[in-house]
C-alpha cells in the first residue's frame, strides 16, 4: 500500500518542459486519474513515479519516503505501458507469468494467481496464443493481467483500454475499479477520455501543457471548475460559455468582474417563447440534445426524454437557479453572488 506525492516537480526534455512545477497528493488505496489532452505531461508523470525518468527539480515521495535516488526495481511499482510492451516470443500465459517467474515465486502460487486474474479479465481462452495472434483489445487485457499478478505497492496504467471497443471498454473499466477496490492498492490511471475519468476515479488531476489546472473528486471538479479550460474538458456536450452581454437573455445576473457566463447543457432550460431559435434536435433515447442560436451564439441543452421541439422553432432560454458559472477575462472562475 502506498501514498504518492509530488512536490514542485519539473521535468524537461531539452527545450521542452514536459512537467512544470507540479505538486499533488494521491492517498493510499485511491483510484486516481491523470486527465488531459495528449502531450500534456500525464505519461511523463507515470514514468517519474516508476523511476524511468528523474525530475530536474522537486521531490517525489512514495509512502512518505523520497524516491528520487531509488531505481525502478526498488520502488516496487507495476506499470501497464501504452504500447503494452509484451514479449512477442512468449504466449499470453508466459507473458502474464513472467513477473512472478522472475521473482522465483512457487509454481503453484503462480498458477493460482494467474488463474484468478485471468478470470477477472475474461482472457482464459486466449492464454495459449502469442501476442501476434491477439487483437488489440486482447493484448491490452494481457498487459493489464501481467501487472495485476504482481503484488506491488501501486499500479500505474497509461491509457490501458483505448484499443477496446466501446462496450468492452465500459466493462473493463468497471472491472478495473472493482479489482482495485478488492486489492486495496493505489492505482494511478492516465486517460484523455473524460467519461473514463469521471466514471472510475475517486480523485483526479486535470492537466494542461505540463501543469495541473485543478485537482479534486470528479464530481467536485465537474460542479465547480476553476476555469473555462477545466469546464470545457469535462462534460459531454461541453459547458456552454457565452459573453456576459447575453446574461440577461438567459435570465441570469452575474458578479462584478464577470466577463463570461458558463452553463452546463443539462442546466439550460428551453421553453416555448422568444429570444432564441432551435437549430438542431438530436433524439438520443432517454434524453435529447438541442442546439440553439442565441444572438449568433450556439448553445446546447440536454433535456430528458424526447420533448416536442422542432428545428427553426423560437424558444426562450433560462438557467437553473444556482447553476450558472462566471469567469473573468483570464478564464478564471468567479464566485456567484
C-alpha positions in Angstrom: 0.0 0.0 0.0 1.3 3.5 -0.8 0.5 7.1 -1.0 2.2 9.1 -3.7 3.2 12.8 -3.5 4.8 15.3 -5.9 6.4 18.4 -4.5 7.2 21.1 -7.1 8.4 18.6 -9.7 9.7 19.8 -13.0 10.9 17.6 -15.9 12.5 18.9 -19.1 13.5 17.2 -22.3 15.8 19.7 -24.0 13.9 22.9 -24.5 10.6 21.3 -23.8 9.2 21.4 -20.3 7.0 18.3 -20.0 6.1 18.7 -16.3 6.2 22.2 -14.9 6.4 22.7 -11.2 3.7 20.1 -10.4 2.5 19.3 -6.9 -0.2 16.8 -5.8 -1.0 14.1 -3.4 -2.5 10.7 -4.1 -3.8 9.0 -0.9 -3.2 5.3 -0.2 -5.8 3.0 -1.9 -7.0 5.7 -4.3 -8.1 5.2 -7.9 -6.5 8.4 -9.2 -6.8 9.7 -12.8 -4.3 12.0 -14.6 -6.6 13.6 -17.1 -5.9 15.9 -20.0 -5.2 16.1 -23.8 -2.3 14.3 -25.4 1.2 15.7 -24.7 0.0 17.4 -21.5 2.5 15.6 -19.3 0.5 12.7 -18.0 2.6 9.9 -19.2 5.8 11.6 -18.0 4.3 11.7 -14.6 3.9 7.9 -14.6 7.5 7.5 -15.8 8.7 9.8 -12.9 6.7 7.7 -10.4 8.1 4.5 -11.8 11.7 5.8 -11.9 12.2 5.6 -15.6 12.7 9.4 -15.6 14.3 11.6 -13.0 13.0 15.1 -12.2 15.1 18.1 -12.9 13.7 19.8 -9.8 11.4 18.9 -6.9 10.8 15.7 -4.9 8.7 12.6 -5.4 7.6 10.6 -2.4 6.1 7.1 -2.2 4.5 6.2 1.2 6.2 9.3 2.6 9.7 8.3 1.5 11.7 10.3 -1.1 12.5 8.0 -4.0 14.4 10.3 -6.4 17.6 8.3 -6.0 15.9 4.9 -6.0 15.7 2.7 -9.1 12.5 1.3 -10.6 13.0 -2.2 -9.2 13.4 -1.0 -5.7 10.2 1.1 -5.9 8.0 -2.0 -6.4 5.5 -0.3 -8.7 3.8 -2.1 -11.6 3.1 -0.3 -14.9 1.0 -1.0 -18.0 2.5 1.0 -20.8 0.5 2.5 -23.6 2.5 0.4 -26.1 1.9 -2.7 -24.0 5.5 -4.0 -24.3 4.5 -7.7 -24.5 7.2 -10.2 -25.3 6.5 -11.4 -28.9 8.1 -14.8 -28.5 6.1 -15.7 -25.4 2.5 -16.9 -25.2 -0.1 -14.7 -23.4 0.2 -17.1 -20.4 4.0 -16.8 -20.3 3.8 -13.0 -20.6 1.4 -12.9 -17.6 3.5 -15.3 -15.6 6.8 -13.5 -16.3 6.9 -11.1 -13.3 6.3 -14.0 -10.9 8.7 -16.3 -12.5 11.4 -13.6 -12.4 10.8 -13.3 -8.6 11.0 -17.1 -8.2 7.5 -17.4 -6.8 6.4 -21.1 -6.2 4.8 -22.6 -9.3 1.5 -23.5 -7.5 1.2 -19.9 -6.3 1.9 -18.6 -9.8 -0.8 -20.9 -11.3 -3.4 -19.8 -8.7 -2.6 -16.1 -9.1 -2.7 -16.2 -12.9 -6.0 -18.1 -12.9 -7.6 -15.6 -10.6 -6.5 -12.6 -12.6 -7.4 -14.1 -16.0 -10.9 -15.0 -14.8 -11.4 -11.4 -13.7 -10.3 -10.1 -17.1 -12.1 -12.9 -19.2 -9.0 -14.0 -21.1 -8.6 -17.6 -20.1 -9.5 -18.7 -23.6 -6.5 -16.9 -25.3 -3.6 -17.8 -23.0 -2.1 -20.2 -25.5 -1.7 -17.5 -28.2 1.3 -15.3 -28.8 0.7 -11.5 -29.0 0.8 -11.5 -32.8 -2.4 -13.7 -32.8 -4.3 -11.4 -30.4 -6.5 -8.5 -31.2 -5.5 -5.0 -29.9 -8.1 -5.3 -27.1 -6.8 -8.8 -26.1 -3.2 -7.6 -26.0 -4.3 -4.8 -23.7 -6.0 -7.2 -21.3 -3.0 -9.4 -21.3 -0.8 -6.5 -20.4 -3.2 -5.5 -17.6 -3.1 -9.1 -16.3 0.7 -9.1 -16.2 0.7 -6.1 -14.0 -2.1 -7.4 -11.8 -0.5 -10.7 -10.9 2.2 -8.9 -9.1 1.9 -7.5 -5.5 3.3 -4.0 -5.9 2.7 -1.0 -3.7 0.9 0.7 -6.6 -0.3 0.2 -10.1 0.4 2.7 -12.9 -1.7 2.4 -16.1 -1.1 4.6 -19.2 -4.4 4.7 -21.2 -4.7 0.9 -20.9 -8.0 0.2 -22.6 -8.0 2.6 -25.5 -7.9 -0.2 -28.1 -11.1 -1.9 -26.8 -14.5 -1.3 -28.4 -16.9 1.0 -26.6 -18.9 -1.8 -24.8 -15.8 -3.8 -23.7 -14.1 -0.6 -22.6 -17.0 0.2 -20.3 -17.0 -3.4 -18.9 -13.2 -3.4 -18.4 -13.1 -0.1 -16.6 -15.8 -1.3 -14.2 -13.7 -4.5 -13.7 -10.6 -2.4 -13.0 -12.4 -0.3 -10.4 -13.7 -3.4 -8.7 -10.3 -5.2 -8.8 -8.6 -2.1 -7.4 -11.0 -2.0 -4.5 -10.7 -5.7 -3.8 -6.8 -5.5 -3.8 -6.7 -2.4 -1.7 -3.9 -0.9 -3.8 -3.3 2.6 -5.2 -3.9 2.8 -8.9 -2.8 5.8 -11.0 -4.5 5.9 -14.3 -3.8 8.1 -17.3 -6.6 8.9 -19.8 -7.7 11.6 -22.2 -11.3 10.2 -22.1 -13.4 12.4 -19.8 -16.1 9.7 -19.5 -13.5 7.2 -18.4 -12.0 9.6 -15.8 -15.4 10.6 -14.4 -16.6 7.0 -14.1 -13.7 5.3 -12.3 -11.8 7.8 -10.4 -12.2 8.9 -6.8 -9.7 11.6 -7.3 -8.2 13.3 -10.4 -5.9 16.0 -11.7 -6.6 17.9 -14.8 -3.5 18.7 -16.9 -2.7 21.4 -19.5 0.7 21.8 -21.1 2.6 20.2 -18.2 0.8 21.9 -15.4 -2.1 20.9 -13.1 -5.1 23.1 -13.5 -7.3 21.6 -10.8 -7.4 18.5 -8.5 -10.3 17.0 -6.6 -13.0 14.4 -7.0 -14.5 14.2 -10.4 -17.9 15.4 -9.1 -16.3 18.5 -7.4 -14.4 19.4 -10.5 -17.4 19.0 -12.7 -19.6 21.0 -10.4 -17.0 23.7 -9.6 -14.5 24.1 -12.4 -11.9 26.7 -11.6 -11.5 27.9 -15.2 -13.1 27.8 -18.6 -10.4 25.3 -19.7 -11.4 22.8 -17.0 -15.1 23.5 -17.6 -14.6 22.6 -21.2 -12.7 19.4 -20.5 -15.4 17.7 -18.5 -18.9 17.1 -19.8 -20.5 15.9 -23.0 -21.7 18.1 -24.5 -19.2 20.6 -23.1 -20.3 23.6 -21.0 -21.7 26.5 -22.9 -19.6 29.6 -22.4 -21.0 32.9 -23.7 -20.3 36.6 -23.2 -21.9 38.3 -20.2 -23.7 40.5 -22.6 -26.1 37.6 -23.1 -26.7 37.0 -19.4 -30.0 39.0 -19.4 -31.3 36.8 -22.3 -30.7 33.8 -20.1 -32.3 35.5 -17.1 -29.0 35.5 -15.1 -27.2 38.2 -13.2 -23.5 37.8 -12.6 -21.0 39.1 -10.1 -18.8 42.2 -10.6 -15.8 41.4 -12.9 -17.6 38.6 -14.8 -16.6 38.5 -18.4 -18.3 35.3 -19.5 -21.1 33.0 -18.3 -20.9 29.2 -18.3 -23.9 26.9 -18.3 -23.9 23.1 -18.4 -26.2 21.7 -21.1 -28.3 19.9 -18.5 -28.8 23.1 -16.6 -30.1 25.1 -19.6 -33.8 25.3 -19.7 -35.7 25.5 -23.1 -39.3 26.6 -23.3 -41.7 27.8 -26.0 -41.2 31.6 -26.3 -39.0 34.2 -27.9 -35.3 35.3 -27.9 -33.6 32.2 -29.4 -34.1 29.7 -32.2 -33.6 25.9 -32.3 -31.1 24.9 -35.0 -30.8 21.2 -34.4 -32.6 18.4 -32.4 -30.8 15.1 -31.6 -33.1 12.5 -30.1 -30.9 10.0 -28.1 -33.4 7.8 -26.5 -33.5 8.7 -22.8 -32.5 12.2 -23.5 -32.4 14.8 -26.3 -29.7 17.2 -27.2 -30.9 20.5 -28.6 -28.7 23.2 -30.3 -30.0 26.7 -30.0 -28.9 30.0 -31.6 -28.9 33.0 -29.2 -27.8 36.2 -30.9 -25.3 34.4 -33.1 -24.0 32.2 -30.2 -24.6 28.5 -30.4 -25.7 26.8 -27.2 -26.6 23.2 -26.4 -29.2 21.9 -24.0 -29.7 18.3 -22.8 -33.3 17.5 -21.9 -34.9 14.4 -20.5 -36.9 12.1 -22.8 -38.0 13.3 -26.2 -39.6 16.8 -25.9 -41.6 18.1 -28.8 -39.2 20.7 -30.2 -38.5 21.2 -33.9 -35.8 22.8 -35.9 -36.4 26.5 -36.5 -38.8 26.8 -33.5 -38.5 30.1 -31.5 -37.8 29.4 -27.8 -37.0 31.2 -24.5 -33.9 30.2 -22.5 -33.2 30.3 -18.8 -30.7 28.7 -16.4 -31.4 26.5 -13.3 -31.2 28.6 -10.2 -27.6 28.5 -8.7 -26.3 26.5 -11.7 -24.6 29.4 -13.6 -20.8 29.8 -13.6 -18.9 33.0 -14.1 -15.4 33.7 -15.4 -13.2 36.7 -15.6 -11.2 37.9 -18.6 -8.4 35.4 -17.9 -10.9 32.5 -17.8 -10.6 32.0 -14.1 -13.8 31.2 -12.2 -15.6 33.8 -10.0 -17.9 33.1 -7.1 -21.6 33.9 -7.8 -23.2 36.4 -5.5 
